[in-house]
C-alpha cells in the first residue's frame, strides 16, 4: 500500500501547489493530482490507495471531496474498487491514455519545475558535503546501500533501497537539517506521496547513476559528486514529472 507524507511532515496540500484554485472544483483538482501520480509512476498499476481518511488528511480536504474525486477517477477507469477482506481502492492495471496524461501533466509541469530544481540543488549540496565529510563508517553504509539497490527488483524493493542509499549519503554529509530538508522535499515533489516515480527504465538508469555517484562520494571528489547528484535527480524524478527535457 502506498504511504503518504503527513501534513505534520510539511507535505503540501493542493492549495499550496495548484495555481488554478478557483477555476476548478476541489474534487476535480484532487482527481487531477491523483491522476498525475498514476501517470508518472508514483502510484503503480494494481497498487492500493491509502484510505479516504488518510488521503483527506494529507491533501487537506474533506472526505467528501476525496470520495467525489475517486468517483471521477473510477468513471475514467483509472482506479477500481474491490470488495472483501482484501478489498479497497486500487490503481487499474492499464495506465491512463496519452491525451489524458498530457492534459493533467501540462499544468503540473509548469507548477513544480522550480520545486524539482530546488530538490536537485539540495541533493548536489548533500553529495558535495558527503564527499568531504564522510568517514569509514559512512563509506561502509553507502557501499551496502548501493549493493542493495543494484540487486533490488520491482517498485517496492527498488524504492526502499533507493531511499536507503540517499539517506546514507545524506547521513555522511553530517548535517541533520540538510537530511531533513531532503526528506521533506521528497514528499513535496511527489504531491505528498512518499513514493518516487518508478518504471523499469528509470530503475535501470538509476542503477548506473548510483554507481557513478557513490564512486565519486567515496573518492572524495566533491565537484563530481555534486554534479552527478544533480544530474541524477533531474533525470530520474524531474523528467518523470516532465519538468526537465
C-alpha contacts under 8 A as a table, 3 or more apart, distances in Angstrom:
res1	aa1	res2	aa2	distance
1	X	47	X	6.27
1	X	48	X	5.00
1	X	49	X	6.35
1	X	50	X	6.79
2	X	43	X	7.31
2	X	47	X	7.18
2	X	48	X	6.58
2	X	49	X	6.06
2	X	50	X	6.26
2	X	193	X	7.50
2	X	194	X	7.66
2	X	195	X	7.07
3	X	50	X	6.87
3	X	193	X	6.34
3	X	194	X	5.81
3	X	195	X	7.17
4	X	50	X	7.66
4	X	54	X	7.77
4	X	55	X	7.83
4	X	58	X	6.97
4	X	187	X	7.91
4	X	192	X	5.88
4	X	193	X	4.39
4	X	194	X	5.21
4	X	195	X	7.91
5	X	9	X	6.17
5	X	10	X	7.82
5	X	11	X	5.74
5	X	58	X	6.88
5	X	187	X	5.88
5	X	192	X	5.14
5	X	193	X	5.60
5	X	194	X	5.52
6	X	9	X	5.24
6	X	10	X	7.08
6	X	11	X	6.03
6	X	57	X	7.36
6	X	58	X	5.21
6	X	192	X	7.37
7	X	10	X	5.21
7	X	11	X	5.05
7	X	12	X	7.11
7	X	13	X	7.92
7	X	57	X	7.18
7	X	58	X	5.45
7	X	59	X	7.86
7	X	60	X	7.90
8	X	11	X	7.29
9	X	184	X	6.77
10	X	184	X	6.53
10	X	188	X	7.88
11	X	58	X	7.27
11	X	184	X	7.03
11	X	187	X	5.97
11	X	188	X	5.44
11	X	191	X	7.57
11	X	192	X	5.10
12	X	15	X	7.79
12	X	16	X	5.82
12	X	17	X	7.07
12	X	59	X	7.25
12	X	188	X	5.87
12	X	191	X	6.80
12	X	192	X	6.17
13	X	16	X	5.37
13	X	17	X	6.89
13	X	58	X	6.97
13	X	59	X	4.65
13	X	60	X	5.52
13	X	191	X	7.70
13	X	192	X	7.52
14	X	17	X	5.33
14	X	18	X	5.60
14	X	29	X	7.50
14	X	30	X	7.22
14	X	33	X	7.93
14	X	59	X	6.21
14	X	60	X	7.36
15	X	18	X	5.87
15	X	21	X	7.02
17	X	111	X	7.00
17	X	112	X	7.81
18	X	21	X	6.02
18	X	29	X	7.97
18	X	111	X	7.28
19	X	111	X	7.47
20	X	23	X	5.44
20	X	24	X	6.79
21	X	24	X	6.42
21	X	25	X	7.94
22	X	25	X	7.15
24	X	28	X	6.20
24	X	29	X	6.47
25	X	28	X	5.22
25	X	29	X	6.34
26	X	29	X	5.13
26	X	30	X	6.18
26	X	65	X	6.50
27	X	30	X	5.16
27	X	31	X	5.98
27	X	65	X	5.10
27	X	66	X	6.57
27	X	68	X	5.69
27	X	69	X	4.48
28	X	31	X	5.08
28	X	32	X	6.17
28	X	69	X	6.22
28	X	72	X	7.85
29	X	32	X	5.09
29	X	33	X	6.31
30	X	33	X	5.00
30	X	34	X	6.28
30	X	65	X	7.85
30	X	66	X	7.12
30	X	69	X	5.94
31	X	34	X	5.23
31	X	35	X	6.04
31	X	69	X	4.68
31	X	70	X	6.61
31	X	72	X	6.78
31	X	73	X	6.41
32	X	35	X	5.03
32	X	36	X	6.04
32	X	104	X	6.07
33	X	36	X	5.14
33	X	37	X	6.38
33	X	191	X	7.23
34	X	37	X	5.06
34	X	38	X	6.39
35	X	38	X	5.03
35	X	39	X	6.05
35	X	73	X	7.53
35	X	78	X	7.53
35	X	96	X	7.99
35	X	101	X	7.77
35	X	104	X	7.33
36	X	39	X	4.95
36	X	40	X	6.34
36	X	101	X	7.15
36	X	104	X	6.17
36	X	105	X	6.23
36	X	108	X	7.89
37	X	40	X	5.64
37	X	41	X	6.24
37	X	42	X	4.95
37	X	43	X	5.58
37	X	190	X	7.29
37	X	191	X	7.56
37	X	197	X	7.98
38	X	41	X	5.28
38	X	42	X	5.90
38	X	43	X	4.65
38	X	44	X	6.40
38	X	45	X	7.85
38	X	91	X	7.62
38	X	95	X	7.40
38	X	96	X	7.88
39	X	42	X	7.73
39	X	43	X	7.88
39	X	95	X	6.81
39	X	96	X	6.60
39	X	101	X	6.09
40	X	43	X	7.77
40	X	197	X	5.78
40	X	198	X	7.58
40	X	240	X	5.71
40	X	241	X	6.01
41	X	44	X	5.50
41	X	196	X	7.61
41	X	197	X	4.43
41	X	198	X	5.00
41	X	199	X	6.64
41	X	240	X	7.98
42	X	190	X	7.17
42	X	193	X	7.47
42	X	195	X	5.73
42	X	196	X	5.36
42	X	197	X	4.16
42	X	198	X	6.34
43	X	47	X	6.60
43	X	91	X	7.19
43	X	195	X	7.76
43	X	197	X	7.59
44	X	47	X	5.32
44	X	91	X	6.68
44	X	155	X	7.96
44	X	198	X	7.75
45	X	90	X	7.83
45	X	91	X	5.10
45	X	92	X	5.48
45	X	93	X	4.60
45	X	94	X	6.76
45	X	95	X	7.13
46	X	90	X	5.70
46	X	91	X	4.99
46	X	92	X	5.71
46	X	93	X	5.51
47	X	90	X	5.38
47	X	91	X	5.40
48	X	88	X	6.80
48	X	89	X	5.73
48	X	90	X	4.23
48	X	91	X	6.42
49	X	88	X	7.60
49	X	89	X	5.65
49	X	90	X	5.67
49	X	91	X	7.18
50	X	54	X	6.01
50	X	55	X	6.21
50	X	89	X	7.99
51	X	54	X	5.20
51	X	55	X	6.21
52	X	55	X	5.14
52	X	56	X	6.01
52	X	63	X	6.02
52	X	66	X	6.30
52	X	67	X	6.96
53	X	56	X	5.10
53	X	57	X	6.13
53	X	63	X	6.18
54	X	57	X	5.17
54	X	58	X	6.11
55	X	58	X	5.23
55	X	59	X	5.92
55	X	63	X	7.95
55	X	66	X	7.05
56	X	59	X	5.36
56	X	60	X	5.68
56	X	61	X	5.06
56	X	62	X	5.50
56	X	63	X	5.39
56	X	65	X	7.91
56	X	66	X	6.19
57	X	60	X	5.31
57	X	61	X	6.82
57	X	62	X	7.84
58	X	192	X	6.88
59	X	192	X	7.36
61	X	65	X	6.39
61	X	66	X	7.21
62	X	65	X	5.22
62	X	66	X	6.49
63	X	66	X	4.93
63	X	67	X	6.00
64	X	67	X	5.02
64	X	68	X	6.20
65	X	68	X	5.17
65	X	69	X	6.11
66	X	69	X	5.03
66	X	70	X	6.09
67	X	70	X	5.18
67	X	71	X	6.20
68	X	71	X	4.99
68	X	72	X	6.41
69	X	72	X	5.17
69	X	73	X	6.49
70	X	73	X	5.06
70	X	74	X	6.06
70	X	79	X	7.62
71	X	74	X	5.01
71	X	75	X	6.18
72	X	75	X	5.17
72	X	76	X	6.48
73	X	76	X	5.05
73	X	77	X	6.29
73	X	78	X	5.23
73	X	79	X	5.90
74	X	77	X	4.94
74	X	78	X	5.71
74	X	79	X	4.95
74	X	80	X	5.97
75	X	78	X	7.63
76	X	79	X	7.88
77	X	80	X	7.00
77	X	92	X	6.84
78	X	91	X	6.17
78	X	92	X	5.35
78	X	94	X	7.66
78	X	95	X	7.16
78	X	96	X	6.41
79	X	89	X	6.70
79	X	90	X	5.49
79	X	91	X	4.41
79	X	92	X	4.82
80	X	89	X	5.70
80	X	90	X	5.30
80	X	91	X	6.30
80	X	92	X	5.88
81	X	87	X	7.24
81	X	88	X	5.72
81	X	89	X	4.50
81	X	90	X	6.29
82	X	86	X	7.80
82	X	87	X	4.53
82	X	88	X	5.26
82	X	89	X	6.29
82	X	90	X	7.50
83	X	86	X	7.18
83	X	87	X	4.37
83	X	88	X	6.51
84	X	87	X	4.84
92	X	95	X	7.12
96	X	100	X	6.43
96	X	101	X	6.29
97	X	100	X	5.50
97	X	101	X	6.24
98	X	101	X	5.04
98	X	102	X	6.12
99	X	102	X	5.23
99	X	103	X	6.28
100	X	103	X	5.17
100	X	104	X	6.37
101	X	104	X	5.32
101	X	105	X	6.02
102	X	105	X	5.21
102	X	106	X	5.93
103	X	106	X	5.82
103	X	107	X	7.82
104	X	107	X	6.59
104	X	108	X	6.84
105	X	108	X	4.85
105	X	109	X	5.71
105	X	241	X	7.48
105	X	242	X	7.44
106	X	109	X	5.16
106	X	110	X	6.68
107	X	110	X	5.37
107	X	111	X	6.10
108	X	111	X	4.99
108	X	112	X	6.09
108	X	241	X	7.96
109	X	112	X	5.74
109	X	113	X	6.14
109	X	241	X	6.64
109	X	242	X	5.82
109	X	243	X	5.07
110	X	113	X	5.80
110	X	243	X	7.11
111	X	114	X	7.59
112	X	115	X	5.12
112	X	116	X	6.24
112	X	189	X	7.11
112	X	243	X	7.23
113	X	116	X	5.33
113	X	117	X	6.20
113	X	238	X	7.86
113	X	243	X	5.22
113	X	244	X	7.64
114	X	117	X	4.94
114	X	118	X	6.00
115	X	118	X	4.99
115	X	119	X	6.26
115	X	189	X	6.56
116	X	119	X	5.03
116	X	120	X	6.26
116	X	189	X	6.33
116	X	234	X	7.33
116	X	237	X	7.93
116	X	238	X	6.00
116	X	243	X	7.66
117	X	120	X	5.10
117	X	121	X	6.21
117	X	234	X	7.32
117	X	238	X	7.93
118	X	121	X	5.15
118	X	122	X	6.24
119	X	122	X	5.13
119	X	123	X	6.18
119	X	182	X	7.22
119	X	185	X	6.25
119	X	186	X	7.88
119	X	233	X	7.75
120	X	123	X	5.07
120	X	124	X	6.15
120	X	229	X	7.26
120	X	230	X	4.85
120	X	231	X	7.69
120	X	233	X	5.52
120	X	234	X	6.24
121	X	124	X	5.01
121	X	125	X	6.39
121	X	230	X	6.28
122	X	125	X	5.09
122	X	126	X	6.23
122	X	178	X	7.80
122	X	182	X	7.11
123	X	126	X	4.93
123	X	127	X	6.13
123	X	182	X	7.20
123	X	226	X	7.44
123	X	229	X	5.99
123	X	230	X	6.31
123	X	233	X	7.73
124	X	127	X	5.30
124	X	128	X	6.15
124	X	225	X	7.38
124	X	226	X	4.14
124	X	227	X	6.35
124	X	228	X	7.65
124	X	229	X	5.20
124	X	230	X	5.10
125	X	128	X	5.15
125	X	129	X	6.06
125	X	226	X	6.24
126	X	129	X	5.18
126	X	130	X	5.97
126	X	169	X	7.36
126	X	170	X	5.87
126	X	173	X	5.94
126	X	178	X	7.02
126	X	179	X	7.99
126	X	226	X	7.51
127	X	130	X	5.01
127	X	131	X	6.15
127	X	169	X	6.65
127	X	170	X	7.27
127	X	173	X	7.23
127	X	217	X	6.75
127	X	222	X	7.11
127	X	225	X	5.50
127	X	226	X	5.12
127	X	229	X	6.39
128	X	131	X	5.30
128	X	132	X	6.77
128	X	217	X	7.54
128	X	221	X	7.75
128	X	222	X	4.33
128	X	223	X	6.35
128	X	224	X	7.92
128	X	225	X	5.64
128	X	226	X	4.73
129	X	132	X	5.35
129	X	133	X	6.14
129	X	172	X	7.91
129	X	173	X	5.03
129	X	222	X	6.94
130	X	133	X	5.18
130	X	134	X	5.38
130	X	169	X	6.16
130	X	170	X	6.77
130	X	171	X	7.75
130	X	172	X	4.86
130	X	173	X	3.85
130	X	174	X	7.35
130	X	217	X	6.54
130	X	222	X	7.83
131	X	134	X	5.97
131	X	172	X	7.87
131	X	173	X	7.53
131	X	216	X	7.29
131	X	217	X	4.32
131	X	218	X	6.38
131	X	219	X	7.21
131	X	220	X	4.42
131	X	221	X	6.10
131	X	222	X	5.15
131	X	225	X	6.92
132	X	173	X	7.90
132	X	217	X	7.98
132	X	220	X	5.63
132	X	221	X	7.70
132	X	222	X	6.40
133	X	172	X	6.49
133	X	173	X	5.93
133	X	174	X	7.02
134	X	137	X	7.95
134	X	138	X	5.62
134	X	139	X	6.74
134	X	172	X	4.87
134	X	173	X	6.62
134	X	174	X	7.91
134	X	218	X	7.79
135	X	138	X	5.22
135	X	139	X	6.21
135	X	172	X	7.43
136	X	139	X	4.98
136	X	140	X	6.26
137	X	140	X	5.22
137	X	141	X	6.31
138	X	141	X	5.09
138	X	142	X	6.08
138	X	168	X	7.11
138	X	169	X	7.75
138	X	171	X	7.52
138	X	172	X	5.49
139	X	142	X	5.23
139	X	143	X	6.05
139	X	218	X	6.33
140	X	143	X	5.13
140	X	144	X	6.17
141	X	144	X	5.22
141	X	145	X	6.17
141	X	168	X	6.29
142	X	145	X	5.07
142	X	146	X	6.13
142	X	165	X	6.20
142	X	168	X	5.45
142	X	169	X	6.39
142	X	214	X	7.29
143	X	146	X	5.16
143	X	147	X	6.32
143	X	214	X	7.57
144	X	147	X	5.18
144	X	148	X	6.27
145	X	148	X	5.08
145	X	149	X	6.31
145	X	161	X	6.69
145	X	164	X	6.17
145	X	165	X	4.83
145	X	168	X	7.32
146	X	149	X	5.16
146	X	150	X	6.19
146	X	161	X	7.92
146	X	165	X	6.07
146	X	210	X	7.07
146	X	211	X	7.15
146	X	214	X	7.55
147	X	150	X	5.15
147	X	151	X	6.50
148	X	151	X	5.47
148	X	152	X	6.10
148	X	161	X	6.06
149	X	152	X	5.02
149	X	158	X	6.20
149	X	161	X	4.86
149	X	162	X	6.10
149	X	165	X	7.53
149	X	207	X	7.30
150	X	207	X	5.96
152	X	157	X	5.53
152	X	158	X	5.15
152	X	161	X	6.96
153	X	157	X	5.95
153	X	158	X	5.93
154	X	157	X	5.82
154	X	158	X	5.94
154	X	200	X	7.92
155	X	158	X	5.27
155	X	159	X	5.99
155	X	198	X	6.16
155	X	199	X	7.44
156	X	159	X	5.30
156	X	160	X	6.30
157	X	160	X	5.23
157	X	161	X	6.14
158	X	161	X	5.14
158	X	162	X	5.90
158	X	203	X	7.44
159	X	162	X	5.01
159	X	163	X	6.12
159	X	195	X	6.93
159	X	196	X	6.87
159	X	198	X	7.88
160	X	163	X	5.27
160	X	164	X	6.24
161	X	164	X	5.03
161	X	165	X	6.21
162	X	165	X	5.24
162	X	166	X	6.41
163	X	166	X	5.38
163	X	167	X	5.98
164	X	167	X	5.02
164	X	168	X	6.09
165	X	168	X	5.11
165	X	169	X	6.43
166	X	169	X	5.06
166	X	170	X	6.11
167	X	170	X	4.97
167	X	171	X	6.00
167	X	179	X	7.28
168	X	171	X	4.99
168	X	172	X	6.30
169	X	172	X	5.08
169	X	173	X	6.60
170	X	173	X	5.15
170	X	174	X	7.22
170	X	175	X	7.74
170	X	178	X	7.31
170	X	179	X	5.34
171	X	174	X	5.56
171	X	175	X	7.21
171	X	176	X	7.48
171	X	179	X	6.80
175	X	178	X	5.53
175	X	179	X	6.49
176	X	179	X	4.90
176	X	180	X	5.99
177	X	180	X	5.13
177	X	181	X	6.09
178	X	181	X	5.07
178	X	182	X	6.21
179	X	182	X	5.16
179	X	183	X	6.41
180	X	183	X	5.07
180	X	184	X	6.18
181	X	184	X	5.06
181	X	185	X	6.11
182	X	185	X	5.22
182	X	186	X	6.25
183	X	186	X	5.19
183	X	187	X	6.91
184	X	187	X	5.53
184	X	188	X	6.39
185	X	188	X	4.86
185	X	189	X	6.03
186	X	189	X	5.76
186	X	190	X	6.66
186	X	194	X	6.82
186	X	196	X	7.66
187	X	190	X	5.33
187	X	191	X	6.47
187	X	192	X	4.76
187	X	193	X	5.55
187	X	194	X	5.17
187	X	195	X	7.73
188	X	191	X	5.44
188	X	192	X	5.41
188	X	193	X	7.80
189	X	192	X	7.42
190	X	193	X	5.44
190	X	194	X	7.12
190	X	195	X	7.26
190	X	196	X	6.70
190	X	197	X	7.97
193	X	196	X	7.80
196	X	237	X	7.25
197	X	237	X	6.50
197	X	240	X	6.58
198	X	202	X	6.27
198	X	203	X	6.96
199	X	202	X	5.17
199	X	203	X	6.21
200	X	203	X	5.06
200	X	204	X	6.27
201	X	204	X	5.25
201	X	205	X	6.28
202	X	205	X	5.10
202	X	206	X	6.04
202	X	236	X	5.98
203	X	206	X	5.08
203	X	207	X	6.19
204	X	207	X	5.20
204	X	208	X	6.78
205	X	208	X	5.54
205	X	209	X	6.32
205	X	236	X	7.51
206	X	209	X	4.92
206	X	210	X	5.69
206	X	232	X	7.25
206	X	236	X	6.87
207	X	210	X	5.26
207	X	211	X	6.31
208	X	211	X	5.28
208	X	212	X	6.55
209	X	212	X	5.26
209	X	213	X	6.06
209	X	228	X	7.45
209	X	232	X	6.31
210	X	213	X	5.04
210	X	214	X	6.02
210	X	232	X	7.96
211	X	214	X	5.40
211	X	215	X	6.30
212	X	215	X	5.16
212	X	216	X	6.36
212	X	228	X	7.52
213	X	216	X	5.24
213	X	217	X	6.29
213	X	225	X	5.68
213	X	228	X	5.76
213	X	229	X	6.50
214	X	217	X	5.06
214	X	218	X	6.04
214	X	225	X	7.75
215	X	218	X	5.29
215	X	219	X	6.01
216	X	219	X	5.09
216	X	220	X	6.27
216	X	221	X	5.22
216	X	222	X	7.23
216	X	224	X	6.10
216	X	225	X	4.99
217	X	220	X	5.20
217	X	221	X	6.06
217	X	222	X	6.78
217	X	225	X	5.53
218	X	221	X	7.69
221	X	224	X	5.57
221	X	225	X	6.03
222	X	225	X	5.07
222	X	226	X	6.05
223	X	226	X	5.33
223	X	227	X	6.27
224	X	227	X	5.15
224	X	228	X	6.06
225	X	228	X	5.23
225	X	229	X	6.09
226	X	229	X	5.19
226	X	230	X	6.30
227	X	230	X	5.29
227	X	231	X	6.26
228	X	231	X	5.08
228	X	232	X	5.97
229	X	232	X	5.03
229	X	233	X	6.36
230	X	233	X	5.48
230	X	234	X	6.14
231	X	234	X	5.20
231	X	235	X	6.00
232	X	235	X	5.29
232	X	236	X	5.94
233	X	236	X	5.36
233	X	237	X	5.52
233	X	238	X	6.39
234	X	237	X	5.94
234	X	238	X	4.49
234	X	239	X	6.34
234	X	244	X	6.59
235	X	238	X	5.62
235	X	239	X	5.17
235	X	240	X	7.49
235	X	244	X	7.36
236	X	239	X	6.05
236	X	240	X	6.22
237	X	240	X	5.01
237	X	241	X	6.39
238	X	241	X	5.34
238	X	242	X	6.22
238	X	243	X	5.42
238	X	244	X	5.57
239	X	242	X	4.57
239	X	243	X	5.72
239	X	244	X	5.00
239	X	245	X	6.47
240	X	243	X	7.80
242	X	245	X	7.07
